[in-house]
């Protein structure tokens, strides 16, 4: 009976590890998307600044 308990425990540990690995991959994807979004917003703000400056002249 103890062998079954050990096997169940190992299976639960492996499942938790798989979830943690999946979450880590998702976090890496989110970081990359965040950086792309920051870059895009920065570029858009630069364009708006240029447009506003040209209207002031």
C-alpha positions in Angstrom: 0.0 0.0 0.0 2.9 2.4 0.8 4.2 1.8 -2.8 0.9 3.1 -4.2 1.1 6.2 -2.0 4.7 6.9 -3.2 3.6 6.5 -6.8 0.7 8.8 -6.3 3.0 11.4 -4.6 5.5 11.2 -7.5 2.6 11.6 -10.0 1.4 14.7 -8.2 4.9 16.1 -8.1 5.4 15.5 -11.8 2.0 17.2 -12.6 2.9 20.2 -10.5 6.2 20.4 -12.2 4.5 20.3 -15.6 2.2 23.1 -14.5 5.1 25.2 -13.3 7.0 24.7 -16.6 3.9 25.7 -18.6 3.5 28.8 -16.4 7.1 29.7 -16.9 6.7 29.5 -20.7 3.6 31.6 -20.6 5.4 34.2 -18.5 8.2 34.4 -21.0 5.7 34.9 -23.8 4.0 37.6 -21.8 7.3 39.4 -21.2 8.1 39.3 -24.9 4.7 40.7 -25.8 5.0 43.4 -23.1 8.4 44.5 -24.6 6.9 44.6 -28.1 3.9 46.6 -26.8 6.2 49.1 -24.9 8.2 49.6 -28.1 5.1 50.2 -30.2 3.6 52.6 -27.7 7.0 54.5 -27.4 7.1 54.8 -31.2 3.5 56.0 -31.4 4.2 58.6 -28.7 7.3 59.8 -30.6 5.1 60.2 -33.7 2.5 62.2 -31.7 5.2 64.4 -30.3 6.5 65.1 -33.8 3.0 65.8 -35.0 2.3 68.2 -32.1 5.6 70.0 -32.7 4.8 70.5 -36.4 1.4 72.0 -35.6 3.0 74.5 -33.2 5.1 76.0 -36.0 
